[in-house]
Amino acid sequence: MKYSLLTLFLVVSLLSVAQNRRNYSKFRDEVYHPVCGWRDSLTAAEVTAEMRAVDTTRIKKHIARYYSDLAMVESQWFAYCGDTNVLRSSIRNSLRSIHHGDDTELWSAAFNYARFHECEKTDEYLDLYLERVPEKYRTSKDQVDLVRKNCRKPE
C-alpha cells in the first residue's frame, strides 16, 4: 500500500510537470529570463542556447510567445557576435511567431530584413504590420519610415 501511494504520487507529479512544460508561459521565466532593457553578451549567449534547447513539439500553449522571445534574444545575441546566421535564425523565429498568430512580430521581421538590405521583404512586412497591428500597439510612423529609408542606404 505504501509503495502504491508513493508510485501514484510520483506519476501525478511527473504528469503535472509535463503538463506545465506544454504551456510556455508556465516555464518562460526558467529559460527566457525576462529583463528590463538589454542583456549583456554572456547572458544573451546563454539564454539563446537555453531557448534553442527547448523541445517545441511539446509546447501546446503560447508557442507564438516562445518564438517571439527566441527571435528577440537571438537579435540581441547577433548584436554581440555579428554572426549573420544568428540574425537569419531570428527572422525565421519571428516568422514562426507570426504564423502562430503574433502579428507584432511583423515589426521584428521587417526590421531585421532591413539590416540585410532586403527591401522588398522589409516593405512587405512593414505593410502587413501597418495593416494588421492596431495603431495603439504600433511603433511611430517616423520609425516605420526610418526603417524603410535605412534599408535603401548603401552598406
C-alpha positions as CSV (number, residue, x, y, z in Angstrom):
1,M,0.0,0.0,0.0
2,K,2.8,2.3,0.9
3,Y,4.6,1.7,-2.4
4,S,1.4,2.1,-4.4
5,L,0.7,5.5,-2.8
6,L,4.3,6.6,-3.5
7,T,4.1,5.4,-7.1
8,L,0.8,7.2,-7.6
9,F,2.3,10.4,-6.1
10,L,5.3,10.2,-8.5
11,V,3.1,9.6,-11.5
12,V,0.8,12.6,-10.7
13,S,3.9,14.8,-10.0
14,L,5.5,13.9,-13.3
15,L,2.3,14.4,-15.2
16,S,1.9,17.8,-13.6
17,V,5.5,18.8,-14.6
18,A,4.9,17.5,-18.1
19,Q,1.7,19.5,-18.4
20,N,3.4,22.7,-17.3
21,R,6.0,22.2,-20.0
22,R,3.2,22.2,-22.5
23,N,2.3,25.8,-21.6
24,Y,5.2,28.1,-22.4
25,S,4.0,30.8,-20.1
26,K,4.4,28.4,-17.2
27,F,8.1,27.8,-17.7
28,R,9.0,31.0,-19.6
29,D,11.0,32.6,-16.7
30,E,13.1,29.5,-16.4
31,V,14.5,29.7,-20.0
32,Y,14.0,33.3,-21.2
33,H,15.0,35.1,-18.0
34,P,13.0,38.3,-18.8
35,V,14.9,41.6,-18.3
36,C,14.2,45.2,-18.5
37,G,16.5,46.6,-21.2
38,W,19.3,44.9,-22.9
39,R,21.2,41.7,-22.0
40,D,24.9,41.6,-21.7
41,S,26.8,39.4,-24.2
42,L,27.3,36.4,-21.8
43,T,23.6,36.4,-20.8
44,A,22.4,36.7,-24.4
45,A,24.6,33.8,-25.4
46,E,23.4,31.6,-22.5
47,V,19.7,32.4,-23.0
48,T,19.9,31.8,-26.7
49,A,21.4,28.4,-26.0
50,E,18.7,27.6,-23.4
51,M,15.9,28.8,-25.6
52,R,17.1,26.7,-28.6
53,A,17.3,23.6,-26.4
54,V,13.5,23.7,-25.7
55,D,11.6,20.9,-27.3
56,T,8.9,22.9,-29.2
57,T,7.0,19.8,-30.1
58,R,5.8,19.6,-26.5
59,I,4.6,23.2,-26.3
60,K,0.8,23.4,-26.9
61,K,0.1,26.8,-25.4
62,H,1.7,30.2,-26.1
63,I,4.1,28.8,-28.8
64,A,3.9,32.2,-30.6
65,R,5.3,33.9,-27.4
66,Y,8.1,31.3,-27.3
67,Y,9.2,32.0,-30.9
68,S,8.9,35.8,-30.3
69,D,11.1,35.5,-27.2
70,L,13.7,33.4,-29.1
71,A,13.7,35.9,-32.0
72,M,14.4,38.7,-29.6
73,V,17.2,37.0,-27.7
74,E,18.8,35.9,-31.0
75,S,18.6,39.5,-32.3
76,Q,20.3,40.7,-29.1
77,W,23.0,37.9,-29.4
78,F,23.6,39.0,-33.0
79,A,24.4,42.5,-31.8
80,Y,27.4,41.0,-29.9
81,C,28.5,38.1,-32.1
82,G,27.9,39.6,-35.5
83,D,27.1,36.2,-37.0
84,T,24.5,36.7,-39.7
85,N,23.3,33.1,-39.3
86,V,22.0,34.2,-35.8
87,L,20.1,37.1,-37.3
88,R,18.7,34.8,-40.1
89,S,17.5,32.5,-37.3
90,S,15.9,35.4,-35.5
91,I,14.0,36.3,-38.7
92,R,12.8,32.6,-39.0
93,N,11.6,32.6,-35.5
94,S,9.8,35.9,-36.0
95,L,8.1,34.3,-39.0
96,R,7.1,31.3,-36.9
97,S,5.6,33.6,-34.2
98,I,3.6,35.4,-36.9
99,H,2.5,32.0,-38.3
100,H,1.1,31.2,-34.8
101,G,-0.8,34.5,-34.6
102,D,1.6,37.1,-33.2
103,D,1.3,40.0,-35.7
104,T,3.5,42.3,-33.6
105,E,6.5,40.2,-34.8
106,L,5.9,41.6,-38.3
107,W,7.9,44.6,-37.0
108,S,10.9,42.5,-35.9
109,A,10.9,40.6,-39.2
110,A,10.8,43.9,-41.2
111,F,13.5,45.5,-39.0
112,N,15.8,42.5,-39.4
113,Y,15.2,42.2,-43.1
114,A,16.2,45.8,-43.4
115,R,19.5,45.0,-41.7
116,F,20.2,42.8,-44.7
117,H,19.0,45.4,-47.1
118,E,16.3,43.1,-48.3
119,C,14.0,46.0,-49.0
120,E,11.2,44.1,-50.8
121,K,10.7,41.9,-47.8
122,T,11.1,44.8,-45.4
123,D,8.4,46.7,-47.2
124,E,6.1,43.6,-47.3
125,Y,6.4,43.0,-43.6
126,L,6.1,46.7,-42.7
127,D,2.9,46.9,-44.9
128,L,1.5,43.9,-43.1
129,Y,2.5,45.3,-39.7
130,L,0.6,48.6,-40.5
131,E,-2.4,46.7,-41.8
132,R,-2.7,44.1,-39.0
133,V,-1.5,45.7,-35.8
134,P,-3.8,48.2,-34.2
135,E,-2.4,51.7,-34.1
136,K,-2.3,51.9,-30.3
137,Y,0.2,49.0,-30.3
138,R,2.4,50.1,-33.2
139,T,5.7,52.0,-33.2
140,S,5.6,55.5,-34.5
141,K,5.2,56.3,-38.2
142,D,8.6,58.0,-38.1
143,Q,10.2,54.8,-37.0
144,V,8.5,52.8,-39.8
145,D,9.7,55.4,-42.4
146,L,13.2,55.3,-40.9
147,V,13.4,51.5,-41.3
148,R,12.3,51.8,-44.9
149,K,14.8,54.6,-45.6
150,N,17.7,52.9,-43.9
151,C,17.1,49.7,-45.8
152,R,17.8,51.6,-49.0
153,K,21.1,53.1,-47.8
154,P,24.3,51.6,-49.2
155,E,26.3,49.5,-46.8
